[in-house]
Amino acid sequence: MYLTSVFVVLLSIFGAYHLNMLSTSPNVQLATTTATAFMKTPRLRILTQNMFMRPPLIKNNKSDWKDARLDYFIEHILPNYDVVCLQEMFEFASSRRSRLFAAAEKLGFAYYVASERQYVWSAAIDGGLVILSRFPIVAHESLVYRRGMGPDWIPKKGVEYAKIAAQMEGGEATHVHVFTTHTQASYGEVVITQPDVKRRLAQLFEFHEFVERVLPAHRDSGEPVVLTGDFNVDSRNHVLTDPKIAYERDVEDGVQTSDEGAGMMSVLQGHGIDPQLLGPDNKDTFKGKTVIELHDTLRERLGYHPVTFGNIMVDSDGTVRPRETVLTTHQDNMVMHSIDYVMWHNPDADSQKHNIVAKIVDVGVTPNFTPGQQFTQISDHYGVSAEIHFSTEQK
């Protein structure tokens, strides 16, 4: 499978140049110093979505329906949000990312940041990350992780950061600090001692160090921070809690946290891990210089780790079958992973520099089903959505 994936991507790389398929859109469109866009309501709606929009010629089954899915996303999903964070929205060898930017601008998303374009001499494709915003992006930074393993050696995965100005008309301005990432994937059954798990946790440590560096340079007290993306860490422990039920249930069997899920939070927060978690020969602790208070909003709000990839359906007669089969590989059907996240950081919300308090008031899984289409959902992943509420408090 690895060799097939590598071959197809390399073929698309060289084919892109011969067919002149490369787009020319810039990867960043920031606000000018005078740009202003007022919020009509005191709520900011955020979506994170792995788009499964890989380069041409790559598909899992009969078709990935890339163009049709992008059209549906633009028409039916994008208009519902203010800030949209995307993963696997690859630019390489395709005009789809440019088409998305043009359509998004018509819908009011005048600002964006995205993974930097890669060229054939880079021996890589772009990281596939995008942040779209209706409100001015006034600062941007990016990070490229150490190269991944297997098929993940090809994309330059990393992190994109956007500092977004949020202001109610006639009110004070504040900022929302948005990060999105896509880390090393595992292919097949995951064992915590395998090398790709260590590479993933090492990338999450790079993410922690990036946040550790960026926030002091850009954030004032009380300004909310959101970490989003496909972290590829399955936080579900996959233990059946009712011996009378032979299948894994989303809610009841999603309460316990896996060892890697706990390790992810510990690394992102800066506490590090017991090196023995990754095997007796591992010496790395991935401990940060500082500790960052960070909340897994889905787990804390819902009380369990919801499925975002490889869900199931249970028929009335008890038959269990995959929820999605058009896009998902056969080996990933019904794996019931929780790998997409919205993390929250705002420990000093009540000591804000501005008279504005930001709180996350709603978060949940957004399946983004697509009724009437030849594909049943917008991606092989579910999305995760959240709302930030801003209120004015007098000092």
C-alpha positions, 0 to 999 in steps of 0.5 A: 500500500505504501509503495502504491501511494508513493508511486501514484503521488510521484506520477501526479507530481510529474504529470502536473508539470507536463499538463500545466495543472499548477495553480498560481494563487498565493498561499496567504491573503492577510488584512491591510492595516486599515481593514475592518470587518465587524461581527454582526453577532457576539458569536464566532462560528468555527469549523474544522474539517479534514476535506480528504481532497488529495491530489489527482489520480489518488483515490480509495475506491471507485471515485473520491468525487473531489470536484462534486464534494468541493462544490457541495462544501462551498454551497451548503457548508461553508456559508454557515461559519465565520472561520473554517480550518481545513486539512487535506485541502491540497494545492498540489497538481490541482486548481481546487484550492484556488477555486475554493479561495475564489468562491470563499471570497464571494461568500465573504471570506476575504482572508486566508492562510494556507500551506506553502506551495511545493515544487518538484525539486522539493520532492514533496507536496504541500501540507494541505492546510487552510484557514479561511476567515470572514474577519481580518487576519492580521498576523500569520506564522507557519511550521513544517514538521519533521518529515513523516513516515510511509506515505506521510513522507510526501506532504509537508505536514505542519501547522498554520496560525492566524491571528484574527481581529474580532470586533463588534460595531461600536465596540472594542476589538479583540483577537482570536488565535487559531491554529490548525494542524495535520499530523503523522497518520497510522495505517492499519492497527495502531500499537502505541510502541510502533514508530509512526506513533512516536513520530506523531507525538514528536510532531505534537511536541513540535506543535507545543513548542510552536504555540509556546513561541507564537502566543507570547509574541501575538497574544494579549491576556484574555484573548482566546486560543483555538487549536484545531485539526486532524491530530490522528490520535485516537482518544477512544480506548475501544473497550466494550462496557456492556457484555450483552452488546457485541459492537462498540457504541459511540457514547457509552464505549467512548468514555475511557481515554486511550494511552495515546490520547492521554499522551497527546494532551500531556505533550500538547500541554507541555507536561511530557510523557513517561518515556516507557509509554513508547517502549523500553528503549524510548528515551524521549519525554517530549516535555516542554519548557512551559505548561500551557492550560489546554482543554479537549472541548469535545471530551469535556463538553460531551463526557466522551470521545465522539467518533469522527472517523470510521463510524457505524450504523446499527440496523433495527435487526441489530446488523452492524455496518459501516456508516460510510463506504464511498470514500473510506478504505475497507480497512478503515470501515467501522474503526470508530476513531476519535481523531479530530479536535477543537482545543481551547486555551484562555486561562486568563479570560477574566483578566483580559486587556480589553473589556471583552470576555471570550468563552466557548459555549458550544462544541460538537461533531458535525458529520456534514452528510450530503443527502441526494449525492453520490457520496454520503458525507463531505469527507471520510472524516466528520467535522468538529464545530464550535462557537465562541461567545464574546461579552463585554464586562466593565472593569 
